[in-house]
Amino acid sequence: MDDRAVGAGHLVAVLGAGIPLVALGTLDVGTAGSLLTSLPVPAGFPVDQFLAHWWVFPASILFSMIALSSGVSGALFFSPFFILVVGLSPAQAIGAGLMTEVFGMGNGLLNYVRQNVVDYATAKWLLLGAVPSIVVGALAAHYVPTTLLTLAFGVGLLGLGGFLVVHDPPEACVPGEEEGEFLERKNAGRGTTVVEAADGETFTYDTCWRLPGVILATVGGFVTGLISAGLPEITTTQLIVRCRLPPRVAIATSVFVLGIAAMAGAIVHALAATPVWYVVAWSIPGVLIGGTIGTRIGKYLPSDLMEWALGVVFVGVGLIVLGSELLV
């Protein structure tokens, strides 16, 4: 094993033990700084900045708990937080938000795969639109002028917040309720999809016309690459109300699509610019802990009330983001 591997192992061990202690105040920040600087930390890693942002860790736990317990995209919390509180540029915040979301949704994604409730036949079509468009959106985020990107982010938050307020949560949607005569004709005669869950439950429904889903996933992917949120909010509801998927299958399929697409977007953001490691080094372990807690408490929270309240919050944050750019 070479020296770099040994150094990386030491760093991981120290971070794993020190992050919770610093966040809880039981380890002095100066002592932690001395400990880190005494190790072979990767060249260029900003130790002082990293230690100064310890408070991102408890905030990430809280955001991840709320996101996973309510079924809302975690990036809706992190990107505004990174811009307004941490002080990152919009492109940095969006990249950090996507990187954090990839790790934060890992538990949920693996859970749905183990439960075998993902409609993989539908997912592959959605990915056909979502992956290329999220890559384009992520690249655009680094070339669009900062002012325009901030305005787009604020408008996106207003739109997604309004969507959460107006639309019922996925669990309350009725499969096929917005199908209409045209879609009913298009959806007819395309066969039957059967999803057999690991717990023995079987879901049987008509296979829907997938072109609109690909188009919506393309739009959602681009918006997600640009402002780090939007794909799950767009795809989950349309899978239920247009494609008649049962809510459990629709949510699992949407999370699966987001997991793969978000990974592609995060890679592009990481390659297009230097990631803000001193922030994501706190946010990633935070979401791993918060996600574990959030999945356990989610069943005790009323999803309709949670989504309405969060929608109001996101509308407010969107107005703050727009005001901070337009009124300065």
Long-range contacts (C-beta under 8 A, 24 or more apart in sequence): 3-40, 4-40, 6-40, 7-39, 7-40, 7-41, 7-42, 8-42, 10-39, 10-40, 11-36, 11-39, 11-40, 11-41, 11-42, 14-39, 15-281, 15-285, 16-285, 19-54, 19-57, 19-282, 19-285, 20-57, 22-51, 22-54, 22-57, 23-54, 23-55, 23-57, 23-58, 29-54, 45-277, 45-278, 46-277, 46-278, 49-278, 50-277, 50-278, 50-281, 50-282, 53-86, 53-278, 53-279, 53-282, 54-282, 56-86, 56-279, 56-282, 56-283, 56-286, 57-282, 57-283, 57-285, 57-286, 58-286, 59-85, 59-286, 60-100, 60-282, 60-283, 60-284, 60-285, 60-286, 60-287, 60-290, 61-286, 61-287, 61-289, 61-290, 61-293, 62-290, 63-286, 63-287, 63-290, 64-104, 64-286, 64-287, 64-288, 64-289, 64-290, 64-291, 64-294, 65-290, 65-291, 65-293, 65-294, 65-297, 66-294, 66-310, 67-104, 67-294, 68-104, 68-105, 68-107, 68-108, 68-290, 68-291, 68-294, 68-295, 68-298, 69-294, 69-295, 69-297, 69-298, 69-301, 69-306, 70-298, 70-301, 70-303, 70-306, 70-307, 70-310, 71-169, 71-170, 71-251, 71-298, 71-303, 71-306, 71-307, 72-164, 72-233, 72-306, 72-307, 72-310, 73-101, 73-229, 73-230, 73-231, 73-232, 73-233, 73-258, 74-100, 74-101, 74-104, 74-105, 74-287, 75-100, 75-101, 75-224, 75-228, 75-229, 76-157, 76-160, 76-229, 76-310, 76-314, 78-228, 78-283, 79-153, 79-227, 79-228, 79-229, 80-153, 80-157, 80-317, 80-321, 82-279, 83-150, 83-153, 83-321, 84-317, 84-320, 84-321, 84-324, 86-279, 88-276, 88-279, 89-146, 90-141, 90-146, 90-149, 90-150, 90-153, 91-141, 91-142, 91-146, 91-149, 91-269, 91-273, 92-273, 92-276, 93-228, 94-138, 94-141, 94-149, 94-153, 94-226, 94-227, 94-228, 94-269, 95-138, 95-141, 95-228, 95-266, 95-269, 95-270, 95-272, 95-273, 95-275, 95-276, 96-275, 96-276, 96-279, 96-280, 96-283, 97-228, 97-229, 98-138, 98-224, 98-225, 98-228, 98-262, 98-265, 98-266, 98-269, 99-266, 99-269, 99-270, 99-275, 99-280, 99-284, 100-280, 100-283, 100-284, 100-287, 101-228, 101-262, 101-266, 101-287, 102-259, 102-262, 102-263, 102-266, 103-284, 103-287, 103-288, 104-284, 104-287, 104-288, 104-290, 104-291, 105-255, 105-258, 105-259, 105-262, 105-291, 106-259, 106-288, 106-291, 107-288, 107-291, 107-292, 107-295, 108-255, 108-291, 108-295, 109-255, 109-256, 109-259, 111-295, 112-251, 112-252, 112-255, 112-256, 113-256, 114-198, 115-197, 115-198, 115-199, 115-252, 116-195, 116-196, 116-197, 116-198, 117-195, 117-197, 117-198, 117-203, 117-248, 117-249, 117-252, 118-195, 118-249, 118-252, 118-253, 118-256, 119-193, 119-195, 119-245, 119-249, 119-252, 119-253, 120-256, 121-193, 121-207, 122-193, 122-208, 122-210, 122-213, 122-239, 122-243, 122-245, 122-253, 123-253, 123-256, 123-257, 125-210, 125-213, 125-214, 125-217, 126-213, 126-214, 126-217, 126-235, 126-253, 126-257, 127-217, 127-257, 127-260, 127-261, 128-214, 128-217, 129-213, 129-214, 129-215, 129-216, 129-217, 129-218, 129-221, 130-217, 130-218, 130-220, 130-221, 130-224, 130-231, 130-235, 130-257, 130-258, 130-260, 130-261, 131-221, 131-260, 131-261, 131-264, 132-218, 132-221, 133-217, 133-218, 133-219, 133-220, 133-221, 133-222, 133-225, 134-221, 134-222, 134-224, 134-225, 134-231, 134-261, 134-262, 134-264, 134-265, 134-268, 135-225, 135-264, 135-265, 135-268, 136-222, 136-225, 137-221, 137-222, 137-223, 137-224, 137-225, 137-226, 137-265, 138-225, 138-226, 138-264, 138-265, 138-266, 138-268, 138-269, 138-272, 139-225, 139-268, 139-272, 140-222, 140-225, 140-226, 141-225, 141-226, 141-227, 141-269, 142-269, 142-272, 142-273, 144-226, 147-325, 149-226, 150-321, 150-324, 150-325, 151-322, 151-325, 151-326, 152-226, 152-227, 153-226, 153-227, 153-321, 154-318, 154-319, 154-321, 154-322, 154-325, 155-318, 155-322, 156-223, 156-226, 156-227, 156-229, 156-230, 156-318, 157-227, 157-314, 157-315, 157-317, 157-318, 157-321, 158-314, 158-315, 158-318, 158-319, 158-322, 160-229, 160-230, 160-233, 160-311, 160-314, 161-310, 161-311, 161-312, 161-313, 161-314, 161-315, 161-316, 161-317, 161-318, 162-311, 162-315, 163-233, 163-311, 164-233, 164-307, 164-308, 164-310, 164-311, 164-314, 165-307, 165-308, 165-311, 165-312, 165-315, 166-311, 167-237, 168-304, 169-303, 169-304, 169-306, 169-307, 170-236, 170-237, 170-240, 170-247, 170-250, 170-251, 171-247, 171-303, 172-303, 172-304, 173-237, 173-240, 173-241, 173-247, 174-240, 174-241, 175-205, 175-240, 175-241, 175-243, 175-244, 175-245, 175-246, 175-247, 176-241, 176-242, 176-244, 177-241, 178-241, 178-242, 179-241, 179-242, 179-244, 183-208, 183-209, 183-212, 183-242, 187-243, 187-244, 195-249, 197-248, 203-245, 203-246, 203-248, 203-249, 205-243, 205-244, 205-245, 205-246, 206-244, 208-242, 208-243, 208-244, 208-245, 212-238, 212-242, 213-238, 213-239, 213-242, 213-243, 217-257, 221-261, 221-265, 224-258, 224-261, 224-262, 224-265, 225-265, 225-268, 228-265, 231-257, 231-258, 231-261, 231-262, 232-257, 232-258
